[in-house]
Protein backbone atom coordinates (compact mmCIF):
# COMPACT_ATOMS: atom_id res chain seq x y z
CA UNK A 1 0.00 0.00 0.00
CA UNK A 2 1.16 3.55 -0.78
CA UNK A 3 0.26 6.16 1.82
CA UNK A 4 2.05 9.49 1.24
CA UNK A 5 4.07 10.53 4.29
CA UNK A 6 3.83 14.25 3.55
CA UNK A 7 1.40 16.62 1.92
CA UNK A 8 3.94 17.41 -0.80
CA UNK A 9 4.48 13.74 -1.65
CA UNK A 10 0.69 13.35 -1.85
CA UNK A 11 0.38 16.32 -4.24
CA UNK A 12 3.12 15.09 -6.56
CA UNK A 13 1.92 11.48 -6.43
CA UNK A 14 -1.48 12.56 -7.78
CA UNK A 15 0.30 13.70 -10.95
CA UNK A 16 2.27 10.46 -11.22
CA UNK A 17 -0.31 7.77 -10.57
CA UNK A 18 1.05 5.58 -13.37
CA UNK A 19 4.51 5.20 -11.85
CA UNK A 20 3.09 4.75 -8.34
CA UNK A 21 0.95 1.92 -9.66
CA UNK A 22 4.01 0.40 -11.38
CA UNK A 23 6.05 0.54 -8.18
CA UNK A 24 3.27 -0.94 -6.06
CA UNK A 25 3.25 -3.91 -8.43
CA UNK A 26 7.06 -4.25 -8.49
CA UNK A 27 7.60 -3.84 -4.75
CA UNK A 28 5.68 -6.88 -3.59
CA UNK A 29 6.18 -8.73 -0.33
CA UNK A 30 8.57 -7.34 2.25
CA UNK A 31 11.21 -5.11 0.62
CA UNK A 32 14.80 -4.24 1.58
CA UNK A 33 16.61 -1.45 -0.25
CA UNK A 34 20.37 -0.93 -0.59
CA UNK A 35 21.53 2.49 -1.79
CA UNK A 36 25.13 2.72 -3.02
CA UNK A 37 25.43 6.50 -2.85
CA UNK A 38 28.83 6.57 -4.56
CA UNK A 39 27.02 5.30 -7.67
CA UNK A 40 23.82 7.28 -7.24
CA UNK A 41 25.44 10.69 -6.81
CA UNK A 42 27.13 10.66 -10.30
CA UNK A 43 23.80 9.75 -11.91
CA UNK A 44 22.13 12.89 -10.61
CA UNK A 45 25.13 15.00 -11.65
CA UNK A 46 25.02 13.52 -15.15
CA UNK A 47 21.27 14.12 -15.39
CA UNK A 48 21.74 17.67 -14.02
CA UNK A 49 19.37 17.16 -11.11
CA UNK A 50 19.89 16.34 -7.47
CA UNK A 51 18.28 13.79 -5.23
CA UNK A 52 16.78 15.32 -2.11
CA UNK A 53 17.67 12.67 0.47
CA UNK A 54 14.94 13.75 2.88
CA UNK A 55 12.26 13.67 0.21
CA UNK A 56 13.57 10.34 -1.07
CA UNK A 57 13.20 8.82 2.40
CA UNK A 58 9.71 10.27 2.78
CA UNK A 59 8.77 8.79 -0.57
CA UNK A 60 10.15 5.35 0.27
CA UNK A 61 8.49 5.42 3.70
CA UNK A 62 5.18 5.91 1.93
CA UNK A 63 5.34 2.24 0.85
CA UNK A 64 4.36 0.29 3.94
CA UNK A 65 6.17 -2.89 2.84
CA UNK A 66 9.62 -1.27 2.49
CA UNK A 67 11.02 -2.50 5.78
CA UNK A 68 14.61 -1.25 5.58
CA UNK A 69 16.55 1.29 3.52
CA UNK A 70 20.30 0.77 3.94
CA UNK A 71 22.36 3.74 2.82
CA UNK A 72 26.09 3.37 2.11
CA UNK A 73 28.23 6.51 1.99
CA UNK A 74 31.81 7.36 2.92
CA UNK A 75 32.90 10.05 5.38
CA UNK A 76 35.75 12.38 4.44
CA UNK A 77 37.05 12.94 7.93
CA UNK A 78 37.90 16.54 8.75
CA UNK A 79 35.81 17.84 5.84
CA UNK A 80 32.95 19.92 7.21
CA UNK A 81 30.69 19.42 4.18
CA UNK A 82 31.13 15.64 4.17
CA UNK A 83 30.60 15.30 7.91
CA UNK A 84 27.49 17.47 7.75
CA UNK A 85 26.11 15.34 4.91
CA UNK A 86 26.53 12.22 7.06
CA UNK A 87 24.63 13.93 9.88
CA UNK A 88 21.88 14.89 7.42
CA UNK A 89 21.60 11.28 6.25
CA UNK A 90 21.31 10.11 9.86
CA UNK A 91 18.62 12.71 10.57
CA UNK A 92 16.57 11.28 7.69
CA UNK A 93 16.62 7.93 9.57
CA UNK A 94 18.26 5.85 6.87
CA UNK A 95 20.01 2.71 8.06
CA UNK A 96 23.42 4.29 7.47
CA UNK A 97 26.63 2.38 6.82
CA UNK A 98 29.71 4.58 6.59
CA UNK A 99 33.49 4.40 6.80
CA UNK A 100 36.37 6.82 6.21
CA UNK A 101 37.17 7.86 2.64
CA UNK A 102 40.71 6.91 1.70
CA UNK A 103 42.74 9.78 0.27
CA UNK A 104 45.57 8.58 -1.96
CA UNK A 105 48.27 10.89 -3.32
CA UNK A 106 49.90 10.36 -6.71
CA UNK A 107 53.08 12.21 -7.62
CA UNK A 108 53.08 14.39 -10.74
CA UNK A 109 56.72 15.42 -10.28
CA UNK A 110 58.24 15.63 -13.76
CA UNK A 111 61.77 15.42 -12.36
CA UNK A 112 61.06 11.70 -11.98
CA UNK A 113 61.01 11.15 -15.77
CA UNK A 114 63.92 11.07 -18.19
CA UNK A 115 62.35 13.43 -20.74
CA UNK A 116 59.05 15.02 -21.77
CA UNK A 117 58.57 12.05 -24.09
CA UNK A 118 58.68 9.55 -21.19
CA UNK A 119 55.36 7.74 -20.67
CA UNK A 120 56.01 6.39 -17.16
CA UNK A 121 54.45 9.29 -15.24
CA UNK A 122 51.32 9.30 -17.39
CA UNK A 123 50.98 5.53 -16.92
CA UNK A 124 49.73 6.20 -13.37
CA UNK A 125 46.65 7.96 -14.72
CA UNK A 126 45.96 6.63 -18.23
CA UNK A 127 45.13 3.04 -19.11
CA UNK A 128 47.94 1.38 -21.03
CA UNK A 129 45.81 0.49 -24.04
CA UNK A 130 44.89 4.16 -24.46
CA UNK A 131 48.36 5.47 -23.64
CA UNK A 132 49.85 3.39 -26.45
CA UNK A 133 47.56 5.20 -28.90
CA UNK A 134 49.07 8.58 -28.09
CA UNK A 135 51.86 9.83 -30.35
CA UNK A 136 55.05 11.46 -29.05
CA UNK A 137 53.67 14.97 -29.47
CA UNK A 138 50.67 14.19 -27.27
CA UNK A 139 52.86 12.61 -24.58
CA UNK A 140 55.13 15.67 -24.52
CA UNK A 141 52.12 17.98 -24.30
CA UNK A 142 50.63 16.12 -21.32
CA UNK A 143 53.95 15.93 -19.47
CA UNK A 144 54.47 19.65 -20.01
CA UNK A 145 51.08 20.31 -18.39
CA UNK A 146 52.31 18.39 -15.34
CA UNK A 147 55.46 20.50 -15.46
CA UNK A 148 53.34 23.66 -15.49
CA UNK A 149 51.52 22.40 -12.39
CA UNK A 150 54.86 21.70 -10.70
CA UNK A 151 55.94 25.30 -11.34
CA UNK A 152 52.75 26.43 -9.55
CA UNK A 153 53.69 24.35 -6.53
CA UNK A 154 51.54 21.30 -7.23
CA UNK A 155 53.44 18.05 -6.81
CA UNK A 156 50.60 15.59 -6.16
CA UNK A 157 47.12 14.69 -7.35
CA UNK A 158 44.69 13.36 -4.76
CA UNK A 159 42.32 10.49 -5.46
CA UNK A 160 39.52 9.69 -3.04
CA UNK A 161 38.20 6.16 -2.74
CA UNK A 162 35.51 4.56 -0.62
CA UNK A 163 34.01 1.41 -2.09
CA UNK A 164 31.10 -0.41 -0.43
CA UNK A 165 30.63 -3.20 -2.99
CA UNK A 166 31.76 -5.92 -0.57
CA UNK A 167 29.67 -4.63 2.34
CA UNK A 168 26.55 -4.28 0.20
CA UNK A 169 26.95 -7.68 -1.43
CA UNK A 170 27.46 -9.39 1.94
CA UNK A 171 24.52 -7.55 3.53
CA UNK A 172 22.17 -8.52 0.69
CA UNK A 173 23.12 -12.19 0.86
CA UNK A 174 23.01 -12.38 4.68
CA UNK A 175 19.63 -10.62 4.80
CA UNK A 176 18.33 -13.02 2.16
CA UNK A 177 19.65 -16.04 4.05
CA UNK A 178 17.88 -14.81 7.19
CA UNK A 179 14.64 -14.50 5.22
CA UNK A 180 14.33 -10.79 5.83
CA UNK A 181 12.96 -9.90 2.40
CA UNK A 182 11.11 -11.18 -0.61
CA UNK A 183 12.19 -8.28 -2.83
CA UNK A 184 15.68 -6.79 -2.91
CA UNK A 185 16.17 -3.35 -4.47
CA UNK A 186 19.70 -2.21 -5.27
CA UNK A 187 20.44 1.38 -6.23
CA UNK A 188 23.51 0.78 -8.40
CA UNK A 189 24.57 -0.42 -11.82
CA UNK A 190 28.04 -1.63 -10.91
CA UNK A 191 29.22 -4.92 -12.42
CA UNK A 192 30.70 -5.93 -9.04
CA UNK A 193 27.17 -6.80 -7.94
CA UNK A 194 26.71 -9.42 -10.64
CA UNK A 195 27.50 -12.38 -8.38
CA UNK A 196 25.32 -11.46 -5.36
CA UNK A 197 22.39 -10.49 -7.60
CA UNK A 198 22.70 -13.75 -9.54
CA UNK A 199 22.74 -15.71 -6.28
CA UNK A 200 19.62 -13.89 -5.07
CA UNK A 201 17.80 -14.75 -8.28
CA UNK A 202 18.90 -18.38 -8.02
CA UNK A 203 17.46 -18.52 -4.49
CA UNK A 204 14.07 -17.34 -5.83
CA UNK A 205 14.36 -13.81 -4.45
CA UNK A 206 13.03 -10.93 -6.49
CA UNK A 207 15.79 -8.50 -7.46
CA UNK A 208 15.30 -5.00 -8.84
CA UNK A 209 17.88 -2.43 -9.92
CA UNK A 210 17.01 1.22 -9.50
CA UNK A 211 19.33 2.95 -11.96
CA UNK A 212 19.55 5.05 -15.10
CA UNK A 213 19.43 3.24 -18.41
CA UNK A 214 22.94 4.10 -19.58
CA UNK A 215 24.64 3.55 -16.24
CA UNK A 216 24.11 -0.19 -15.94
CA UNK A 217 26.98 -2.57 -16.58
CA UNK A 218 26.62 -5.05 -19.40
CA UNK A 219 27.04 -7.91 -16.91
CA UNK A 220 24.10 -6.80 -14.77
CA UNK A 221 21.94 -6.00 -17.78
CA UNK A 222 22.47 -9.58 -18.93
CA UNK A 223 20.78 -10.85 -15.76
CA UNK A 224 17.43 -9.65 -17.08
CA UNK A 225 17.23 -13.01 -18.83
CA UNK A 226 17.31 -14.61 -15.38
CA UNK A 227 14.65 -12.38 -13.88
CA UNK A 228 16.42 -9.15 -12.86
CA UNK A 229 14.11 -6.14 -13.16
CA UNK A 230 15.54 -2.73 -14.04
CA UNK A 231 13.61 0.37 -13.01
CA UNK A 232 14.68 3.73 -14.46
CA UNK A 233 14.84 6.29 -11.62
CA UNK A 234 14.09 9.07 -14.09
CA UNK A 235 10.47 7.97 -13.75
CA UNK A 236 10.40 9.20 -10.14
CA UNK A 237 12.44 12.36 -10.64
CA UNK A 238 9.70 14.72 -9.53
CA UNK A 239 9.07 12.66 -6.41
CA UNK A 240 12.65 12.66 -5.14
CA UNK A 241 14.49 15.70 -6.51
CA UNK A 242 14.97 19.21 -5.14
CA UNK A 243 11.87 21.34 -5.34
CA UNK A 244 13.40 23.89 -7.72
CA UNK A 245 14.25 21.11 -10.18
CA UNK A 246 10.75 19.67 -10.47
CA UNK A 247 9.53 19.77 -14.05
N, C-alpha and C positions, 0 to 999 in steps of 0.2 A: 504494500500500500504506500502511496505517496501523499504525505501530509506536509505541506510547506511549513518550514520552521519560522519563517519571517514573512511579514506583509509584502516585502519587495520580491522575495522568491515566489510568492503566490501570484503577484501581478505579472511577473515575467513568464511564469509557467503557463498562464492562461493563453499567452501568445505562442507557446511552443508545445501544445498538447500532443503533437505527433511524436516528438522526440521523447517526451515523458512516457507516452504509451509504449514506445520501443524499449526504453530502459526498464520499465516495469516488467516487460516480457523477458528481457535478457537477464535481469538480476533476480533470478528465482531461487528459492530456498534461502538458507542463511549465507550471507556474503561477507567475505573478507577482502579488503583492498590493500594494495601495497604500492605506495607512491615513491618512485625513484626520482627525487627532485632534481638531481644532477642531469637527468635526461629531460625532464619536463620543462625546466627553465629555458633551455635553448629553443624548444619548440615555440614558446610564446614570443621569444625574441625574434625568431625567424618569421613568425606570423604577424609581428608588429602589434601584439596585444599582450596584456599581462594578466596572469591568473591572480585573482583576489583570494588569498588563502582563507580568509574568514568566510567569504561568501561561498567558496567551494565547500567548506566544512558544513555550512548551513544547508547547502543543497544536498550533500550526501546524507546528512542527518534526517533529511525529509523522507528518505526511504527507510521504513521501519525494519527491514530485514538486513540492512548493512550493519553488521555487528561490530566491526573493527576497521579502522582506517589507520594503517601503519605508514608513517611518514619518515623517510630516510633523507637526512641532509647533514652535511659536514659543518663544523664550526671552525672558523678561522680565528684562532685564539688571539686576543689582543686587538682584534679589529672591531671597533664599536658597531659598525653597520651589521656585520655578520652576527655578532653576539645578540644584538637587538632583534634580528630576524628570528633567531632561535627562540628568544623569549616570546615573540609574537606567535610563533608556531605552537608553543606550549599553551599560550593563552587561548588558542582556538580549540584546545583539547584534542589534538591529534595524538595518536600513540607514537610519540617521537622516538626515533633511534638516531643518535648522532655520535660523532667521533671527531677528533681534531683533523683539520685539513693539513696534509703534508705539503710543505713548501720546499721545492727542490731548486737549487741554483745551478745554472749551466754557464760555463765561461764562454765569453765571446771575445777573448783577448787575442788579437791578431798577431801578437808577438810569438804565439805558440805555433804558427805555421811558417813553412819555409818561404812561401811567396804568395802573392795575391791569386795565383792560379792553383793553389793547394786546395783540395776538396775536403780535407780531414775535419776542419772546423764546421763546415756546413753539414757534414754527415751526421752531426748531433741532432739536427733539426729537420732534415729533408730525407725522405725515404730513398734508399739506394737506387731503386729502379727509376725514380724520377731524377735523381741527381745525375745519373749516367746520361740522361737525355740533354743535359745542359752543356752548351759549348763553352770553350775557354773564356770567351768574352763575358758570358753570363756569370761564370764563377768569379771572375775578377770583379765584376760589378757588385755582386753580393758581398764579397769579402771586404771591398772598399766601404760598403755601408756599415759593416761591423767596425771598421777602422774609424769611420766618422763618429760612431757612438763611443768608441774608446776615447777619442779626443775630447768628448763632452763629459767624460768621467764615468761612463757606463762600462763596467767590465763583466756584468752577469745579466742573464735573463732568468726570471723566476717562472717556474711552472708549478701550479697548484693541483694537487691530486687528492681525491677522496672518493674511493670507489666502494659501493655497497652491494655489488653483485653477489658476492658470497653470502653476506648476511641475509639479503632478501631471498635468495634461492633456498637457503637453509630454513628460514622462517616459513616460507610457503610449504615446503615439504613436511616440516615438523607439524605445522598446523593441520595439514591434510591428514597426516598419520594419526593425529589425535581426534580426528573427526570434527574439527571446529567449523568447517564450512562445506557447503555444496558447490558454491560458485566462488572462484578466485579471480579477482580483477587486478591486473598488473598495469601500472602506468609507466610504460617503458617500451622501447622497440629494439633494445640491445640484444645482439646475437648471443651474449653470454647466458641469457635465460632460456636458450633452446632446450637444454637438458632438463631442468626442473619443470618447465611447461610440458614437455613431452611426457615426463613421468606422471604429472598430474592427469593428463589426458588418458594415459594408459591405466590409471587407477579409477577411471570413470568419474573424475571430477570435471566440472565445467570450468573452462578457462577462457577469459576475455582479456584482450589487450585494449587499453585506452591509449590511443596514440594519434599521430597525424599520418596520413597516407604515405607520404614520402620519407618518413623517418623510421620505417620499420625494416629491420634487417631481412635479407633474402631468406635466411635460415628460419626465422620466426614465421615469415609470411608463408613458407612452405608447410607449416603445421596446420594451415587451414584445411588441408586434405584430411587431417586426423581429428578435426573438430574444433580447432582454435577459432574463436570469434574475434574479429577486429572491429572496434568501434571508434569512429573518427571524432575526436574531441571538439572539432570545429562545429559540430552539431549543437554543442552545449555552450558555445562561446558566450552568449548573452546571459547565461545563467551563472557563469563563474568568473567573468572578467570584471575589471574596474568599471565603475559606473560611467565614466566619461568615454569609455571605449565601446559602449553598447551601440549596436547598429540597428 
